[in-house]
């Protein structure tokens, strides 16, 4: 499959966009007209640069306001087309996008539209050019790919085909199986974009909020599957209009773009039952351990925190200053070794979560999938002595270790000598991991987890921090065994933004641990001297009013500093530790038939952390 990207999707000058697309590994580009007009390079010089970079010019676009124009405007449109055909010859491309007319002067008479496109086809044929007709979702008379196909079918010209664009179709909820009516040889080009599900004007939605497949909420892989079902073998190309993309690194965006195309082609092929060149996402994945990097001077304080939270030191690494801590089924690792990856991470980021270990059925298959998606593996030079299992570069420079299900017991036994101490056997799990990332990487990390492990996206939350808005995107595996929340903020004063600044790039800010009885757990935490976050009486007064709690329930929740939420039949309880050296904190949760993360309480928690300055950034 040929993969392309429209230059409008990337930031920078035309030359910078082309170099970024080539560096990422794209086969070709769509030249967006405004990018060419603004460039000092003449079309032949652009073609020469494309040749030097190994890129093809797959498409020239857009050609607007063509069909159905009255009177003299029709001839002017045809004259403009001839000028663009000349330019395309210099660029070395044989395809042009003609989008459905939006001009208020355009006439909607079908016979006129057909005649105009047939005339354009005659002129294009003399140049060896194929014209692709695209239905804009906001077109004046044509705004549905089914209508565009009916017109192309009536035109019945070998130089006129249809261009399918996932955003224009899916934003209008047009059934993707309608594509089955279109023969493959009449699909001139395919453009792909995802987007968050928003209720707004279609043009504004398109121009500001498109993103890559795997970053939004539209069923793009199903759309691509229907295209592939026709037998189409032409390019899949990205056309993204996004305000944030225009301000971010073209190299980062281009790399994400290629990853998204590989991801969506793989997903579409699997939906059709076709072979794929890459192993599928694992059908099971769960967190096995979380590793903390600290310098020697901080070990005693962190061990004291772990003990107060109910963890027991059950293992000591056989060759390194690394210890294993357990409670229930949760494994935490303290890495205080004076050399190696953990030491470098602690020096750079401070006391931090430096790695997570994930258990998967086939670690080598996941590693192979990561390589196909362009996710960087870590070699022994970068993490000396750390790679008894494959490792990938993760959030904020951390590592993601891939542990085979059959290798778990041997890994712990071979690397750690038991201390003889027994861990608290009462049920405790890792409910979810919460990471904070730079706002410009927010969509990138969503794509990372969704494409690599097949995590599913649920509704994004807008969290109100006392200093601004924080975006929070939950992701989870199909069985809920692995849950993540990705958080980011454009407001520099929020806790999330300050965490990114102090950690030099972001990372995991807290671990949520699941228990079956949070009130009892809170009592044990208090008895062991754990420092937990205090909440105001006003919160509990409001809670009682909203949920009808009696004085006894209110007193028990308030006395334990527990947050509460209810959704339908589901209930959720939360309790937070204070932060360790302004870096990370723990959350304890109890969930009963509850699928969220307590979003209504996030602002209360953030305000409480803001008040407790000594333990928060």
N, C-alpha and C positions, 0 to 999 in steps of 0.2 A: 504494500500500500504506500502511496506517495503522501507525505505529510507536508502541509504548508501553513503559512500564517500571514495574515494581512498586516501590512506595515502600520496601519492605524492602531494595531493592538499594542505597539511598543512605544516607549518614550525615546526622545532624542531626535537627531537629524536623520534624514533618509540613510545616509552612509552608516550611522551608528546602528540603526535598526537592522540594516542588512547584515552587518558584521555580527550582531547579536544572534540573529536567526541562523547564520552559518555556524557560529560557535556552538549553538545548542544542538545542531545536527539536523535541521530541517532540510527537506529536499528542494523547496522553493518558496516563493512568496507571492502574495497578491500585492501589486503596487497600487496604493491608494492615491487617487489623483492629487489631493492636496499636498501629500508628501512630495510628489514629483514637482508640482508647481513651485513649492517653496525651496527646492534644492537648486544649488548653483550648477549641478551636474546636468549636462544635456542628456537626452534619452540614450544616445549611443554610448555615452560615458557610463551611464547607469548599467547598460547591458554589459559593458566591459568589466565593470566591478562585479556584477553578478557572475560572470564567467570565471573571474579570478577567485571568487569565493565558493564556486561549485554550486551555485543556486540557479534554479530555473525561475523565470517569470511565468507563473502559472496563470495569472489573470490580471487584467487591468480593470479598475473599477473606481467609482461607479459612473455610469452614464445615466443621467437623470432626465426626467420630463421629456420623454421621447414620443410615446404612442398617443394617438388621439388628439394631437394639437391642431387647432383650426387654422385655415387660411395660410398666410405667409409663414406662420410659426412652424408649420409642417416642413416646409422646405428648409427653413433654418435648422431644424432638428436633424434633417438628413445631411445638411452641409457640415454640421458639428460632428456627426458620426464619421463622415469621410476624413475629417481632420484627425479624429481619434484613431482611425484605422492607420493613417500615416504614422502617427506617433507609435502605435503598437508595432509597426514594422521595424522601427528603430530600436524599440525595447526588446524585440525578439519574442513576443508573445502572440498567441493565436486565439485568445479567449477574452471576451469583454462581458461585463455584467451590466445589463440594462434593467434597472429597477422600475417597478410599476409607477406610473405617473402620479405625482402629488399636486401638480399645479392646479389652481382653481380654474384655469382656462381649458383644462383637458376635457375632452368629450368622452362620454362613456359608451358610445355606440360600438357594439362588439364588431361589426363588420369593418368599421374604420380602424379599430385597433389591430385586427387581423391583417388588413391590407398594409398598414404601416410596417408591421413586423415582417410581412412577406417581402416588401420592398427592401427593408433593411437586410434581410437574408440574401437577396439577390446581390446586393452590393458587397456584403461580407464574403460571399462565395467567390467573388472575383479576386479577393485578397487571401483566400485560404483561412478565413476567420470564422470562428463559431461564436454566435451570440447567445448568451444565457439570459433568459427572462426570469426575473425574480419578483414574487409578490411581497411587497412591503406590508407589514402588519397594519400600517396606517395609510396605505395607498388610497387614492381618491375613489377609484372604481374597482381596482383589483387588489385584494388584500388577503387572499386565501390561495395556498398553492394548488388547490383543486381547480380553482378558476384559471390560474396561470397555466396549468397543464391543459385544460380544455381549449384555451386560446392557442397554445403551442401546437396542440394536436390538429386544430383547424388550420393553422398556418401551413402545416405539413411541408416544411422546408428543411433540407438536410443541414443548413447552417443555422437553424434556430432550435435551441433546446431550452430546458428549464433549469434554473438554479434553485436548489433546495437549501434553505437556511433554517436551522433548528429553532432559533429564537423566534423568527416570524411565524413559524407553524405552532410551536408549543406555547408561546405566549397567548395565542388565541385558542388553545386547547383543541386544535385540529387533530383528529385521530391519525396516528402515525401509520396505521394499516392502510390508509388511503393512498400511500405511496406505492402500494403494490400494483396500482393501475398504470404506473408509468414505466415504459420499457427502459432498460438500462442505457441503451444507446441514445436516449433522448434526455438523459440527465447530463447537462453540460458541466456541472460543477456542484460541489457540496461545501457549504460553510456551516461551521458549528460554533455554538456558544451556549453556555448555561446561564442561569441567573437565579438570584433568590426569588422566592415567590412573594410578589408585592402587588398590592392593589393600587395601581396608579396609571396615568396616561401612558399608552404603549410607547409613544415616541420618546418620552422622558425616561421611561424604564429602560428602553433599549440604549439610549445615548449615554447613560450614566451608570448602569448597574449590571451590565453583562459581565460574566466571568467565564473561566475555563470549565469544560466538562469535569465534574467531580468536585466543583467548588460551590455549586448552587443547588437548586431544588427541582429542576426540570428533568424529565425522563429522557435524557439525551441518548443514553445507550440503546434504549428501545427504538428511538428514532433512527439511529445509525443501523441497527439490526434490520429494520425494514428496507433501508437503502441497499444494504449488502444483499438482502434477499432477492432483489431484482437482478443481481449479477453485476452491478456497478463495480468497476475497478479503477475509477479515476481518483483524483486527489481528495483527501479529507483536509480541510483547511479551517483555521480559526479566524474568526472576525469578531474582535472584542472592542467594545466601547466602554471604558471604565475610567472614571476620574482618577482613582488611585493608581491604576496601572500607568497612567501618563506621567505620574510623578515619581515612579519607582525605577529601580535599575532595570534596564532593558535586558541585561544578561539573566537576571533572576526570573523575569517574566517569561522570557523565551524558553528557559530551561523547564519552567513549570508547564508551559504550553505544550512542549513535546511530550512531557510525561502524561499530560491529560489526554493527548491523542492516542498514545500507546494504551493507556488505561481504557479509554472508551472503545477502541477497536477490539481489545481483548474481551471486554464485557459483552459487546455486541456479538462477537463470534461465538462465545459460550452460550448466549441466548439462542443462537441458531443451531447449536450442537456441532459447530465446526471446530476443527483443531486450532489451537493457538500456539504460538512459538514460546509461550512463557507459562510456568506453573500457575494455577489459580490461587486466589487468596486462600489462606488456611481456613478450614471450616470450624476450627476451634483455636482460641487464643486467650490466655489469661496471664495476669501478672504473677511472676514467681518471686521476684525480690525487687527492692528499691535500695540503691547504694548511695551513701552519703560520703562526700569527700571533705575531710577536715584536716587542718594542721594539728600537730601533736599537742599544742597548747590548748586546743578546744575539745580534746577527746573526753576529758572528765566531765565537762559541762554537758556534752551531748549524751554521754552514757547516763548521766543523772536524769536528763529529760526522758530518755527511753525507759528507764526504770520507773519513773513516776507515772508513765503512761501504761505500765503493766507489761513491759517487755523484759525478757530474761536473756542474758548472754549464754548462748548454748554452744558456740563454736569459736575456735581461734584458728586463723589461717596458718597453714603449716610452714610457710616461708615469708609471709608479709605481716605488717602491722595492720591486720584487717580482722574484724570480729563479726560474728553472726548473732543477730538478736531475733527472738521469736516470741509470738503470742498468737494463739489459735493457729491459723494457717498462714499467717503473715510472716515474711522474712524481711528484716532490715539488715543492711550491712554498713558498718563504719569502716571506711578506708582512710587510715592515717599513715600510710606508708610514706617514707621520705623520698621516694623516687617513683617514676612512672606516671601514668595518665591521671590517677586520682590526685596526686600531689600537685601536678601542674594545674589541674582544674581548681583545686582549693586555693592556690596562690592567685590565680586569675580571677575567680568568681567569689572567693570567700567560702565559708562553710555552706555547702550546697548539695542538692541532689544531683549527682553526676551521671547516674545510669539507672536504667530500669531493665530488668530481665523478664522476657516474655516466653512463656511455654507454648510451643506450637507442635503439631504432629510431625512435621518434617522441616527441620531448621534449614537444610540445604536448599529445599524448594523455595522457601521464603527468601533466602539470600539470593537465589537466582532471579526471583521476581524483582527484588530490589535493584539488582544490576540492570535488568531490562528497563526499569523505570527511571534509571539514572540516579538512584539513591546511593550515596557514597558509602562503601564499605571501609572499615577501619583496619589497617594492617598492623603488623607487630611493631613496626617502627613508630607508629603514632601512639600505640598503647602496649608498650613492651611488657610481656609476661601476663597480659590480660586476656589472651584470645584462645582459651580452651574451647570457646564456642564462638560462632560468627558474631560480629558486632557491626552495627550500622551507625552512621553519624545521625544524631537526633537533635531535638530542640535545644537551642542555646549552646550547641557544641557538646551536649551530653551524648551518651552512648545508648543504643538499644541492643541488648544482648538477645540472641535467639537460642533458646534452649529446647532441644528435642524432648518430647514427653517421656521417652525411654531413657533419657540421660540425666533426669533431675536428681534421682537418688545418688547416682555415681558422682555427679558434680559436687554435691555437698560432702559426700564421704571422702572423696579424693583430696579436696582442697582444704577442708576444715577438720581439725581435731576436736572432738566433743569435750565440753567442760565438765560434763556430768550433771549440770543443772537442768532442771526440767521446766519447760515453758508452760505458761498458763494454758490449760487445754480448752477453756471456754471459747465458744465460737467467736472468731474475729476474722474478717476478710478485708481485702483491699476493695472498697466499694468503687472508688474512682480516683484518678490522678488529675490534678488541676494545674495547667501550665499557663504561663503568661508569655506572650511573644510580642515582638515589635508589630505595630499596626500594619506596616508594609509586608509583613510575613504572615499575616493572619490567614489569608486565603491559601497561601502556599502550604502551610502546615496541615490545613484541612485536607488538601489534595494528597499530601504525603500519607496520612493515615488511611484515608479512604481508598486510595489506589493500591497501597501495599497490603493492607490487612482486610480490606472490604468492610471497614467500619461504616455504620449507618448514621446519617445525620438526622437530628431532630430539630425542633424549632429553636432558632437563636433567641437569646434573651438580651434585653438591654438593661444593664444593671446600673443603678444610680449610686455612684460614689459621691461623697460630700464635695469632691473637687471636679466632678465631671462624669461623663458617660463611659461605661465599660461594655464592650461587646463580648458576649459569652456564647460559644458554640459547642453544644454537647455532641459527642460522637460515641458510639458503642458498637460492640460486636453483636451479632444476631442473637446470641444467647444471653447477652448482658454481662458476661464474665469479665470483659474488659471495657471500662468506661473512662472516657477522657473529657475534660472540658478545656477548650482553648479560649483564652481571654486576651483582649487587647484594647488599648484606648488611645485616642488622639489627644486627649487632654493631659497635659504634662504633669498636672498636680495630683492625679489619681494614684491610689496605692499601686495599681498595676503598672503605670508608667514609671513610678519611682522604683519599683522592683526591677523593671527592665534596665533602668539606668544603673542601679547599684550592682546588679548581677552581670553587667556588661553583655547584654544581649538577650536576657530573658531565660526562662527555664521553668522547672516545676516549682510552684509556690506552695502547694500543700497536698497532703495525702489524706483522703477520706477513708476511714476504717469503719467497716460495717459490723454492728453488733445486734443481737436479738433482744437486748433489754438495755436501753440507753440510760434509764433512770438508775438502774443498779450499777452500770458502768460508771456513771457520774459519781456515785457514792464511793466507789473504790478509788477513783481518781483523786477525790478530795482527801481520802484517808492516806493516800500515798504522797500527798503534797504536790500534786500536779497543778500548775498554774493554768487556769482557764479564763476565758473571756467573760467579763461581767456585762450584763445587759440591763437597760433601764426599766424601772417599774412601769413606765408608760407603755412599753411594748406588751407586757403581760396584761395590763388593763385592756388594751385593744384586742389582744388575743382572746380574752375571756368574752368580750362583747361580740366578736365575730363568730366564735365557735361554741358559745354557750357553756364554757367551762365553769364548774363550780369552784368554790374557794379552795377546796382540797387539791384539785388538779392544778389550779393556778399556782398554789404555794409550792407544790412539788416541782413544777417546771421552773419557776422563778428561783427556787432554792438551789437548783442544779445548773442554772444558767443555760437552759435548753431552749432552742428555737423550735417552732412547730409550724407545719403546713399541712393542708388537706386538699386533695383534688379528687372529686368524685368519691369513690370508695377507698382511695389511697391515702395513706398517712405517712408523714416524714418528720423525724426528730433529728436535731443537729446540736452538737456541742463542739466548741473550738478551743484548742490550746492557745496560749500566747506564743508569739513568734520566737524562734531561736536566733539570737543575734541579728535581728532585723532581716532574716533571710527566708525562713519557711516556717510553716506551722502545721499542726495536725487537726483533723476534724473527725469526730466520731458521729456516725449516723445510724439510725434505725429506720428501715423502710418497710412498709406493708402495702403491697400492691400499688406502689407509687413509682412513676417512671421518671420524674424530674429530679432536680437538684436543689430544691428549696429556693428558687429564684426570688419569690416574694420577700424572703428574709435576707437576701444578699446585701441590700442597702443598710439594714440594721447591723449586720455583722461588720460591714466596712466602717460605719460610723463609730461602732464600739472600738474597732482597731485604731481608728484615727484618734480617739480619745486617749488610748493607752500608748503614748509616745515612746516610752522606753522599749517596748517590744515590737514596734512596727516601724517600717521605713518612714 
